[in-house]
């Protein structure tokens, strides 16, 4: 049944109502609309209700029509359309409600409330159907793997009514570095361009679509940046005492994840054991390399290389460990001699017991030999001691006014 036949049917129903015709001639008042139909906005899937207020309806009838299709939906309290989502109710025959359940986008349009007067009276109301945003699989970007220094374009497409706004943010809330050195918290627009991407751009990004109709939606896009290893060292020259525990440290950056290890200057890989303890601390593409020498020995001085390699390249850094002048033994030796000499001395001109001085000298020579690794032979040392004894004996004799025969 087309729209013209529907309207004719409604007119025929009006003309065939003899009671209504007599009533119309009997009283001058005819039905009139009490207020305009308010436009309605409804989210998809909800129920929408349009309201038509009619004063002095009497025996006249009210109908609801869909304007764009010229379809009669209801006449008075009866639903004419076969659409099961359409319903009609009224309050005291004055306020008439058109109910549309489970609203669809196709329900958007103009609706007419009509009274079967002659001529007919009608007024219009508009139903706006809003749709929450939905991110489209195409052409929205997926996870990307790029080389450092290349240009990257991220795209996000979304549907919805009204048209959604697109905002880009980092998943962890970090700022987004721009090419001019600035950093921002978000980027607006469906297309996000990154010029000369670097490792600081790596991470998860959220494409967020919103249009005022809840809920907002988002899609997570992972940007992975590949680059060869790079090593930084804060202290390349480190001094250490014998017996000291020492920790060397390198910082490596690489992606894909790198293989990291320590080697000596002779090329020997350093493994975890009684003397050394290598430790790796991972944080995303960063690795903190630590090597602890548990007790520095003479053979631990020299160069140590921290090595980092991945599928894109290899690099290393060198730390040199040198002995600090005056080891722990030397630093404790001087006070011992000073205290012993101060204790044995008896005055400014008092030389003391020659044998005791010989013993002190022997002790000094022994310690000196240990710390400085003297090359004097035992025979030469004995001759020096004999000479010292003779000299000291002569001094004592002179002080005692002895006569040498």
Long-range contacts (C-beta under 8 A, 24 or more apart in sequence): 2-70, 3-69, 3-70, 3-71, 4-70, 6-65, 6-70, 6-71, 6-72, 7-70, 9-72, 10-63, 10-72, 10-75, 10-114, 10-116, 11-116, 11-120, 13-61, 13-75, 13-116, 14-61, 14-116, 14-117, 14-118, 14-120, 17-59, 17-61, 19-59, 20-58, 20-59, 20-60, 20-116, 23-58, 23-59, 24-117, 24-118, 27-58, 29-56, 30-56, 30-60, 30-117, 31-55, 31-56, 31-57, 31-58, 31-60, 31-115, 31-117, 31-121, 32-56, 32-121, 33-113, 33-115, 33-121, 33-123, 34-94, 36-123, 36-125, 37-111, 37-113, 37-123, 37-124, 37-125, 38-125, 39-125, 39-126, 39-127, 39-128, 40-125, 40-126, 40-127, 40-128, 41-127, 41-128, 41-129, 41-130, 42-100, 42-103, 42-127, 42-128, 42-129, 42-130, 43-103, 43-129, 43-130, 43-131, 43-132, 43-213, 44-103, 44-104, 44-105, 44-129, 44-130, 44-131, 44-132, 45-102, 45-103, 46-102, 46-103, 47-99, 47-100, 47-101, 47-102, 47-103, 48-99, 48-100, 48-103, 48-107, 48-127, 48-129, 49-97, 49-98, 49-99, 49-100, 50-97, 50-98, 50-100, 50-111, 50-113, 50-125, 50-127, 51-95, 51-96, 51-97, 52-95, 52-96, 52-97, 52-98, 52-113, 52-123, 52-125, 53-94, 53-95, 53-96, 54-93, 54-94, 54-95, 54-96, 54-113, 54-115, 55-94, 57-93, 57-94, 57-115, 60-115, 60-116, 60-117, 61-115, 61-116, 62-90, 62-96, 62-113, 62-114, 62-115, 63-113, 63-114, 63-115, 63-116, 64-88, 64-96, 64-98, 64-111, 64-112, 64-113, 64-114, 65-111, 65-112, 65-114, 66-109, 66-110, 66-111, 66-112, 67-109, 67-110, 67-111, 67-112, 67-124, 68-109, 68-110, 73-98, 73-111, 74-98, 100-127, 103-127, 103-129, 104-129, 105-129, 105-131, 105-161, 129-161, 130-161, 130-162, 130-211, 130-212, 130-213, 131-159, 131-160, 131-161, 131-213, 132-160, 132-211, 132-213, 132-214, 132-215, 132-216, 132-217, 133-158, 133-159, 133-160, 133-164, 133-209, 133-210, 133-211, 133-213, 133-216, 133-217, 134-158, 134-159, 134-160, 134-209, 134-217, 135-207, 135-209, 135-217, 135-218, 135-219, 140-207, 140-219, 140-221, 141-221, 142-221, 143-221, 143-222, 143-223, 143-224, 144-221, 144-222, 144-223, 144-224, 145-224, 145-226, 146-197, 146-223, 146-224, 146-225, 146-226, 147-225, 147-226, 147-227, 148-197, 148-198, 148-199, 148-225, 148-226, 148-227, 149-196, 149-197, 149-198, 150-196, 150-197, 151-193, 151-194, 151-195, 151-196, 151-197, 152-193, 152-194, 152-197, 152-201, 152-223, 153-191, 153-192, 153-193, 153-194, 154-191, 154-192, 154-193, 154-194, 154-205, 154-207, 154-221, 154-223, 155-190, 155-191, 155-192, 156-190, 156-191, 156-192, 156-207, 156-209, 156-219, 156-221, 157-190, 158-190, 158-209, 158-217, 160-209, 160-211, 160-213, 161-211, 161-213, 162-211, 162-212, 162-213, 163-211, 164-209, 164-210, 164-211, 165-209, 165-210, 165-211, 166-190, 166-207, 166-208, 166-209, 167-207, 167-208, 167-210, 168-192, 168-205, 168-206, 168-207, 168-208, 169-205, 169-206, 169-208, 170-203, 170-204, 170-205, 170-206, 171-203, 171-204, 171-205, 171-206, 171-220, 172-203, 172-204, 174-203, 176-201, 177-201, 197-223, 197-225, 198-225, 198-227, 199-225, 199-227, 199-253, 199-255, 199-285, 201-225, 202-255, 202-284, 202-285, 224-255, 225-255, 226-255, 226-256, 226-312, 227-253, 227-254, 227-255, 227-312, 228-254, 228-310, 228-312, 228-313, 228-314, 228-315, 229-253, 229-254, 229-258, 229-308, 229-309, 229-310, 229-312, 229-313, 229-314, 229-315, 230-254, 230-308, 230-315, 231-306, 231-308, 231-315, 231-316, 231-317, 232-317, 233-306, 233-317, 233-318, 233-319, 235-319, 236-317, 236-318, 236-319, 236-320, 237-319, 237-320, 237-322, 238-319, 238-320, 238-321, 238-322, 239-321, 239-322, 239-323, 239-324, 240-293, 240-296, 240-300, 240-301, 240-321, 240-322, 240-323, 240-324, 241-296, 241-323, 241-324, 241-327, 241-328, 242-296, 242-297, 242-298, 242-323, 242-327, 242-328, 242-329, 243-295, 243-296, 243-297, 243-328, 244-295, 244-296, 244-328, 245-292, 245-293, 245-294, 245-295, 245-296, 246-292, 246-293, 246-296, 246-300, 246-321, 247-290, 247-291, 247-292, 247-293, 248-290, 248-291, 248-292, 248-293, 248-304, 248-306, 248-319, 248-321, 249-288, 249-289, 249-290, 249-291, 250-288, 250-289, 250-306, 250-317, 250-319, 251-286, 251-287, 251-288, 251-289, 252-286, 252-287, 252-288, 252-289, 252-306, 252-308, 253-285, 253-286, 253-287, 254-285, 254-287, 254-308, 254-310, 254-312, 255-285, 255-310, 256-310, 256-311, 256-312, 257-282, 257-285, 257-310, 258-287, 258-308, 258-309, 258-310, 259-308, 259-309, 259-310, 260-287, 260-289, 260-306, 260-307, 260-308, 261-306, 261-307, 262-289, 262-291, 262-304, 262-305, 262-306, 262-307, 263-304, 263-305, 263-307, 264-302, 264-303, 264-304, 264-305, 265-302, 265-303, 265-304, 265-305, 270-304, 275-300, 293-321, 296-321, 327-371, 329-370, 329-371, 330-371, 333-367, 333-371, 337-364, 337-367, 351-392, 351-395, 351-396, 354-389, 354-392, 354-393, 354-396, 357-388, 357-392, 358-385, 358-388, 358-389, 361-385, 361-388
